[in-house]
Amino acid sequence: MTLRHLLVRSALVASLALGLAGPAQAQGAATVTITGLEQAVEALRPRQGQQASRTQADLVTALSILALVGKQEGGGRTYRLETTADGKLLVNGADVSPLIRMYETQTGGQRR
């Protein structure tokens, strides 16, 4: 699957294996490659004298962090995503489950 939007282009290759214990124990892996991420961050930053909206500021922060954790390959950044049977989410081998739990705690489980 390939997605395109303005300056960002991504490609996704994924697999999923469901265990007999049910979807809560699902294991899977995906490789995502994103190009144009840095350009998208720059395009979203407010211009001098402008105030960023909360959504815009959150998006710039999230995309900046995403750019930092990606593995530079070719003209883009690659992310290897894995879910484990014990409920962890790994991004390029690093467990990001605590970050997700922290976000859920801060937002009360609500998505913005």
N, C-alpha and C positions, 0 to 999 in steps of 0.2 A: 504494500500500500504506500502510496506517495501522496503527501499533502503539500499544497502550496498556498501561501497567503502573503501577499506583499513581498517583503524582503526575506521571509523565512521559508526554507524548504526542508522537509524532513522525509526520511524513509524509515519504514518499520518492518522488521522481520520478527515474528513471535511464534512461540509454541506454548502449550498448556497441557498439563497432565493432571486429571482429577483423580484423587485417591478414593478408596472405598469409604473413608470416613466422611466424605462430603466436601462441598466447596470451601469450607473453612480451612481445609487441609490441602488446598490446591497448590500445586507447584508449577512454576512456569518460568519461561525466560523470553526476553525480547531484547533485540538490539535496535536502538534508535540512533540515526545519524541526522543531525540538524546543521544546516548551513545558513548563514546570514543572521545568526543570533546577535552578534555584537552590533551589527547595523540596525537591527530591530530595537535593541536597547537604546541606541543613540537617537533613533527616530522618535522613541516614546518619551525621552527626557524633555522636560519643559524648557522652552527657550528662555533666554535671559529676560527677567522681568515678569515671567509667567509663573503662576502657582500651580503645582501639580494637584490633581484630584487624589483622593485617598486610593481609589482603584488604580489610577495611573502610577502612583508611587509604589503601591504593592506589586504591580506588574513589573516595573523596572527592577525592584529588589529581587523578585523571584527569578526573572530572566538573567539577572546578573549572577546570582548564585548558581543557576543552571549552567551558565557559561563556565563558571569556575570549576565545577565538578566534572565536566565533560572531558573526555580524552581527545586531545587534538589529533585528528587524522585527516590527511588530505586537506580539503578546503572546508572541513566542518568539524563538529564535535560529536563523538560517539559515546553512547550510554548503553551499558549492558545492565539490564534490569532482570532481577531474579526474585522469585518468591519461594520461600522454603516451607517445608511441612510444619515447622514450628512457628509459622506466622511472621517471619522476618521479611523485610523488603531490602534487597541489596542493590546498590547502584555502583557499578564498577567495583564490586567486591566489598564496599563499605555498607554497613547496616544503617539504614536511615529510619528504621522503625521508631527509635526514640524521638526523632524530629517530628514525625507524623503524630505521635501521641502527644507531644508538647503542643503542637498546633491545635489538635482536637481539644485539649484541655483549655487553651487560651480562648478558643472560639466557642466553647461549649458544644462542640460537635457540629456547629453550624457552618455551612459553606457560604462564602460571600459572593 
